[in-house]
Amino acid sequence: MPPKARNICFRFPDDIHDRFWRPTFTFDWNHLTTAREVNTSSMYEPPKPAMQMAAVPENSTSPFTLQVPSNGLASRLRFYLHFAEIEELKPNETREFDIMLNGIHYYGPVRPKPFYAETVEVMTSTEGCNQGSCLLQLVRTSASTHPPILNAIELYFVLKFLQPETDRTDVETMIRIKEEYGLNITSWEGDPCSPTELTWDGLNCTSDDPLSISSLNLSSCGLTGIISPWIQNLTHLISLDLSNNNLTGRVPEFLATMRSLSVINLRNNILNGPVPDSLLNRANNGSLQLYLEENPNLHCPSDACKNQDTHQNKAKSNHAFVLPTILGSIASFFAIISAFSVFLLLRERSRRGKVGTNKNSPGVGRRFSYSDIIRMTNHFDKVLGRGGFGIVYHGYLNEHEQVAVKILSEPSTRGLKQFRAEVELLLRVHHKNLVHLIGYCDEMDNSALIYEYMSRGDLKNQLSGNTCSELLSLKNRVRIVAEAGQGLEYLHNGCKPPMVHRDIKTSNILLDENLLAKVADFGLSKSFDHESNSHTSTAVVGTHGYLDPEYRQTGWLTEKSDVYSFGVVVLEILTSQPVIEDTREGNHITEWVQNMLVKGDVREIVDPRLGRDISAASVWRVIEMAMACVNPSPRQRPNMGQVVAQLKECLASEHNNGSIDVSLVLSDEFTPIAR
């Protein structure tokens, strides 16, 4: 038997071009397989496992038929048909057929070579397809003794680009900024603003034609060097956030000349020198919100820099006091040095203890007393949830701002260590799809974390039907997993050092009032180093059912451990099935899904409350991606950047009412319907 298609699809290293290959089969086909290797050394290089399988019509005199729905936005279709003879034909036997497109002869006759891959390219305009469907047929010739054969097919839609493109100056500017700062952000490929579902992370864009960039957020991206002069070319920029980086040099004058700018956040960098008067004037007259705190070497007579000015004034007053004292005697000299050292220590402690109540000020954590916690939770009167390390209560930070307060239940050594790890982590990770830490309490045996409040609660509860909210649509479910994937991808690639979450599950994905998804509960997270270590050995922690089998067995933790858990989450979201269920065929959800795929229509896998009126193509793509994530071999799993890109493509194709590309392997190992 040939190598089995791993987890429905296969890709690299089976395919050196890293294409996705999906098995498909219908009941009017028979399948063929061979253990012999097929030569695939043509320019198209289809993967060998694909060419070791094939399909033929069940009725040997009937044509081999593929009905291909034409995407409504596609102007052309392009097929790549891969053939190889994998049966041992006798000298008096032949296999010969013509390729017909929409009832018209396109190419042929074709005589597949024994165990040698050949490819025929077919192109057509969608205008020639009847009622939105293109008919591709392989028709047996009169000289043939065997029915037509097809080993694999690639199908591509050439889409009409209906959305406007980004202004070319803005595109070039973003490419220059990306190069100047050496940014490696997964989503920063292609057009920055179009399509809207694939807008680059950190950007917002106008709705004009052409599109323009209206906000740029590079907070906590590890930027070094000066503030890039390329920024001034973004002439429609309203908001610029470069906070929490290591930028040096002066605040440039050109920022004041960018009349569209109304918000500039340069907090917590290493900027120096005087702030341009023109910039301060705009801040003073109310036309600009300017944030410059935590730049100790800036000279700025403005409230925007009041933190460092206060420190500098304190330092000056101390210098004025100690200088004459030092001239007194050697003994008093040592006393003054000691006192000044204590002052510096207190100043540093004060600086680190600075608190901020603004949720939009990343990296600033507010410390609360335990009496504050009692007050904001109204003596712990409303429980939001219970976790492995404590109870989460509802509270109010002030009269209007709701919060979630997690109380550490057991002040054991392990619990305190876990708590402090979460505080340390949350204070240095900032992403729209990660739950925001507002503050914390750490008083002896009383420890708590104060998070932003997520009004829709956790995704597990949302899927259960126990809430009064409307049923999550298929599109919302895919969008939610894409957003959660973005948060996880940031932990893997955006943090320094990168982080592995270790406990990804539906109850750790929270939803706000607009169903925006955010990943929560970083208490189990662990750092690892991409460059020096591909894995780290650690005690196995996590939740049964979501744990990567290899991590559970060996204790070797990698980012692919999170990928496995994420794949389980995606299957749970699509199906609303429990992850572990002893009474069904397939104890684990991955086994159940695989069993269901063998039985037929992928739509049978989806939550039955969604009905049958769903896109089988979209379901297929997401299930395929999820099954790739739960591959038993971590090396065969995609990384989170690839997963997020696939999910975004699914969302974009759903928005455009169709899929983007199809690559099929003809096999009966799995039997979802053809798209």
Secondary structure, 3 states (H helix, E strand, C coil): CCCCCHHHCECCCCCCCCCCEEEECCCCEEEEECCCCCECCCCCCCCHHHHCEEEEECCCCCCEEEEEECCCCEEEEEEEEEECECCCCCCCCCECEEEEECCEEEEEEECCCECECEEEEEEEEHHHCECCEEEEEEEECCCCCECCCECEEEEEEEECCCCCCECHHHHHHHHHHHHHHCCCCCCCCCCCCCCHHHCCCCEEECCCCCECEEEEECCCCCCEECCCHHHHHCCCCCEEECCCCEECCCCCCHHHHCCCCCEEECCCCCCEEECCHHHHHHHHCCCCEEECCCCCEEECCCHHHHHHHHHHHHHHHHHHHHHHHHCCCHHHHHHHHHHHHHHHHHHHHHHHCCCCCCCCCCCCCEECCHHHHHHHCCCCCCEEEEECCEEEEEEECCCCCEEEEEEECCCCHHHHHHHHHHHHHHCCCCCCCECCEEEEEEECCEEEEEEECCCCEEHHHHHHCCCCCCCCCHHHHHHHHHHHHHHHHHHHHCCCCCEECCCCCHHHEEECCCCCEEECCCCCCEECCCCCCCCEECCCCCCCCCCCHHHHHHCEECHHHHHHHHHHHHHHHHHCCCCECCCCCCCEHHHHHHHHHHHCCHHHCCCHHHCCCCCHHHHHHHHHHHHHHCCCCHHHCCCHHHHHHHHHHHHHHHHCCCCCEEEEEECCCCCCCCC
